[in-house]
Amino acid sequence: MQSPEIFIVEDEPSIAEVVELYLLRAGYRVQVVRDGSAALKLLDQRLPDLLILDVMLPGVDGFFILRWLRDRSDVPVIFITARREEVDRIAGLELGADDYVVKPFSPQELVSRVRAVMRRIQRDAGSAEKPLIYNDLTIDPQTRLVTLADHEISLTAREFDLLWLLARHPRQVFSRKQLLERVWGVSEFIDPGTVTVHLRRLREKIEHDASQPTRLVTVWGVGYKFEP
């Protein structure tokens, strides 16, 4: 069986070369692209198992590429960027990025995050669990489809994983660290605020009133739970 293929979209040669080297050593197949326009052409031809995407690119930036991709696929995306502002990180996550790594970063850290995503994909592929049905909400792990009142809800891969974990354990409270470990696969490198962003997006999609959630409930000072 072929190893997973990863596309790296990065215009800084030194960063692209180091990331490529570490991923090759980790056993992945790697394709490097230097600008946004070339990335769109390649993605239109075939999709990788995971995309590592720089935000600031010549021609077409990473935010545009992610919007374009999310209209077509839920391929996992890890953003890498020199932009440290929280608003940029939140923007990337809200567009559907699975993770966000700020330069300068450790190549080992990036490989660790890639491995976590790959483990999650393999786990999902082997899942034989049945759909969960809570009143008008249905969550199907086989098709990875979520329907609310018979209308399909569009979720990113990470949003689905988060919802599935919470819904599989109704009324169990998870801390943000526990959610990072169970859904993202790592916790030491990721800002816990990432969980908050994803929960907010999920509420906007599955709650009847996101400002007063009844399904994805905050337990103040502890974490979050799914209320059936």
Number of C-alpha atoms within 10 A of each C-alpha: 3 7 10 13 17 22 22 24 25 27 19 12 11 10 15 18 14 12 22 21 14 15 21 13 11 14 12 19 17 20 14 18 18 17 20 24 15 14 21 18 10 15 15 12 8 7 15 19 17 20 24 26 28 27 25 18 19 13 10 16 16 25 21 13 18 23 14 14 19 18 9 10 12 17 18 22 28 23 22 24 21 13 14 11 9 10 10 15 23 18 13 22 23 16 16 26 28 24 22 26 24 15 12 10 13 12 16 13 14 20 16 16 23 25 18 17 24 17 14 18 16 10 10 15 11 9 11 9 10 10 17 15 15 13 9 10 18 19 22 16 19 14 8 16 15 23 16 18 11 10 11 12 17 17 20 24 19 22 20 20 21 20 22 20 16 20 21 13 14 14 16 13 19 20 17 19 18 15 22 21 15 17 22 24 19 19 17 11 13 17 16 15 13 18 22 15 16 22 19 15 19 21 20 14 15 21 17 13 11 16 10 11 16 16 20 24 17 17 12 7 7 11 18 22 22 21 17 14
